[in-house]
Amino acid sequence: MVKTQSSQKLIAGSQAPDFSLKGVDSKKYSLNDINSRALLIVFICNHCPYVKARISDLISLQAKFDSSDLQIIGINSNDPSYDGEGFDNMVKFAREYSLNFPYLIDETQMVAKNFGAVCTPDPFLFDESKKLAFHGKINDAIEPSSNATVNIMENNIQKILDGKKSSIEKDFDPSIGCSIKWSS
């Protein structure tokens, strides 16, 4: 595990990069298929302790909002040959954690590169126009053993839904996690 902090490639107001990726349900998903008022794209994986520590937070977050208000999309951009990764392990992960949002594989790693994702989890929150509103932490629990006291992402989602996107305090608040495992 290489502890990595997210970096900023997309800036606030940037259009979400398009994608067309296969989910663990064997369906194809693209950016155009999503019509929610807020869209949270999170780069996650199967083995990272940071992801495992925050996955229940993401599941709870999706459960708090109707899918017309919020859609979470998990994308795995790790090298599929890396230990514990690959499509079959994603299917197991989705079942084990009872994911309530699509979990997609980015085998070419181009989607991660287009977003500038570098770690897991690396969350990107977009508004209804699919423009970046916030890139950063799910909550204030930095280490896997930490407990959250401030639900940063939920607060920012609510601001978007309330039409108060401009009141998001920081449009970039770096998340911390394992580095994406790039193919050689």
Phi and psi in degrees as a GROMACS rama.xvg file:
@    title "Ramachandran Plot"
@    xaxis  label "Phi"
@    yaxis  label "Psi"
@TYPE xy
-111.152  110.873  VAL-2
-67.8933  124.003  LYS-3
-133.919  143.135  THR-4
-100.638  139.639  GLN-5
-62.9184  153.536  SER-6
-123.463  163.276  SER-7
-104.763  113.694  GLN-8
-107.918  -54.3352  LYS-9
-77.9547  136.178  LEU-10
-109.255  160.998  ILE-11
-50.6944  135.13  ALA-12
93.0341  -11.3736  GLY-13
-68.846  142.861  SER-14
-71.9109  140.713  GLN-15
-62.6282  131.525  ALA-16
-64.1209  139.425  PRO-17
-71.1863  156.537  ASP-18
-155.402  159.075  PHE-19
-144.23  105.199  SER-20
-133.528  153.218  LEU-21
-85.7273  135.923  LYS-22
-94.8404  167.941  GLY-23
-64.2702  -14.8571  VAL-24
-88.9846  7.41216  ASP-25
69.2944  8.06531  SER-26
-88.2556  154.094  LYS-27
-91.6968  138.971  LYS-28
-125.075  137.835  TYR-29
-132.411  164.215  SER-30
-56.8518  -38.4539  LEU-31
-67.5968  -17.5209  ASN-32
-76.9249  -12.396  ASP-33
-102.048  122.27  ILE-34
-124.851  28.443  ASN-35
-81.1794  162.894  SER-36
-73.26  -23.753  ARG-37
-138.36  142.937  ALA-38
-129.632  124.094  LEU-39
-114.088  110.843  LEU-40
-101.722  122.023  ILE-41
-123.251  123.769  VAL-42
-81.2913  116.491  PHE-43
-130.804  178.031  ILE-44
-152.69  -174.229  CYS-45
-93.6108  -27.0368  ASN-46
-108.142  -16.3578  HIS-47
-68.931  128.372  CYS-48
-64.4256  -27.2028  PRO-49
-69.0551  -41.0269  TYR-50
-66.1187  -48.2108  VAL-51
-58.6399  -34.3458  LYS-52
-72.5298  -28.8199  ALA-53
-105.854  -5.84788  ARG-54
-62.7372  -37.5672  ILE-55
-66.882  -30.1586  SER-56
-65.2054  -39.9808  ASP-57
-68.432  -42.2135  LEU-58
-61.5887  -44.0077  ILE-59
-63.5213  -39.4393  SER-60
-63.1299  -46.6462  LEU-61
-62.1299  -38.8736  GLN-62
-66.4467  -26.1915  ALA-63
-74.3625  -21.8254  LYS-64
-121.303  144.612  PHE-65
-66.2684  147.278  ASP-66
-64.8139  -17.7054  SER-67
-75.242  -21.7294  SER-68
-91.8831  -43.0637  ASP-69
-138.79  132.301  LEU-70
-124.427  123.747  GLN-71
-96.9213  139.271  ILE-72
-127.457  123.764  ILE-73
-95.7057  133.607  GLY-74
-125.746  128.356  ILE-75
-103.615  113.22  ASN-76
-108.685  6.36288  SER-77
-65.636  152.103  ASN-78
-52.2072  118.869  ASP-79
-59.8699  -19.9019  PRO-80
-86.9632  -5.15815  SER-81
-67.9987  143.239  TYR-82
-53.313  124.746  ASP-83
87.0154  -3.71272  GLY-84
-105.122  -166.295  GLU-85
90.7113  162.81  GLY-86
-59.0656  -46.7649  PHE-87
-60.3199  -38.9761  ASP-88
-71.3396  -29.2934  ASN-89
-65.4166  -41.8779  MET-90
-60.7358  -43.7394  VAL-91
-62.6095  -44.6187  LYS-92
-59.6118  -46.1572  PHE-93
-61.2754  -39.8428  ALA-94
-69.9286  -46.4664  ARG-95
-57.3982  -41.1664  GLU-96
-97.728  1.55282  TYR-97
51.2912  54.3035  SER-98
-58.8422  136.251  LEU-99
-109.745  23.5001  ASN-100
-145.094  157.521  PHE-101
-62.6139  141.236  PRO-102
-123.322  113.501  TYR-103
-112.484  150.844  LEU-104
-104.013  132.968  ILE-105
-112.352  72.8752  ASP-106
-60.1295  -34.5958  GLU-107
-81.8992  -14.402  THR-108
68.4018  8.43527  GLN-109
-70.8552  -32.2106  MET-110
-65.6461  -45.6125  VAL-111
-58.7849  -43.1929  ALA-112
-64.5573  -40.3703  LYS-113
-65.3091  -33.5448  ASN-114
-81.8991  -23.8228  PHE-115
82.499  22.0207  GLY-116
-70.2951  138.363  ALA-117
-132.45  -12.3859  VAL-118
-141.146  171.268  CYS-119
-128.084  124.635  THR-120
-80.1715  147.596  PRO-121
-132.465  96.3  ASP-122
-91.7493  139.111  PRO-123
-128.152  119.211  PHE-124
-105.746  125.021  LEU-125
-116.61  152.213  PHE-126
-86.6984  -173.168  ASP-127
-60.3436  -29.2205  GLU-128
-85.1827  4.40366  SER-129
61.5306  38.8929  LYS-130
-105.03  140.009  LYS-131
-64.4374  125.281  LEU-132
-106.643  -32.8677  ALA-133
-157.495  137.462  PHE-134
-129.058  114.855  HIS-135
161.222  -153.88  GLY-136
-59.6116  144.867  LYS-137
-73.5074  -42.9796  ILE-138
-156.36  -172.986  ASN-139
-87.7761  6.59946  ASP-140
-80.963  103.192  ALA-141
-80.4825  -48.2877  ILE-142
-93.1359  154.028  GLU-143
-54.5194  -31.6808  PRO-144
-84.2254  -5.95793  SER-145
-76.7858  151.631  SER-146
-105.502  138.537  ASN-147
-74.1639  139.612  ALA-148
-118.971  -22.6402  THR-149
-126.716  121.627  VAL-150
-90.2379  78.7933  ASN-151
-55.8622  -50.4215  ILE-152
-65.4203  -45.6068  MET-153
-58.7907  -43.3341  GLU-154
-60.0861  -42.3245  ASN-155
-70.6686  -36.6275  ASN-156
-61.4165  -45.7188  ILE-157
-61.4968  -38.3125  GLN-158
-61.8242  -40.5373  LYS-159
-63.6985  -46.9256  ILE-160
-65.5822  -29.856  LEU-161
-84.8282  1.86334  ASP-162
73.609  23.622  GLY-163
-117.688  39.6627  LYS-164
-54.8945  -34.4336  LYS-165
-66.5136  -14.0668  SER-166
-89.7296  4.34583  SER-167
-67.1041  120.481  ILE-168
-63.2846  -48.6793  GLU-169
-124.558  131.262  LYS-170
-86.3847  -11.2683  ASP-171
-139.07  118.382  PHE-172
-136.922  90.4128  ASP-173
-50.0615  133.276  PRO-174
-85.5535  165.603  SER-175
-130.238  139.179  ILE-176
-171.902  -163.463  GLY-177
-77.6455  147.78  CYS-178
-68.0753  147.261  SER-179
-63.9641  137.403  ILE-180
-88.2198  100.554  LYS-181
-79.1054  143.988  TRP-182
-68.7833  147.773  SER-183
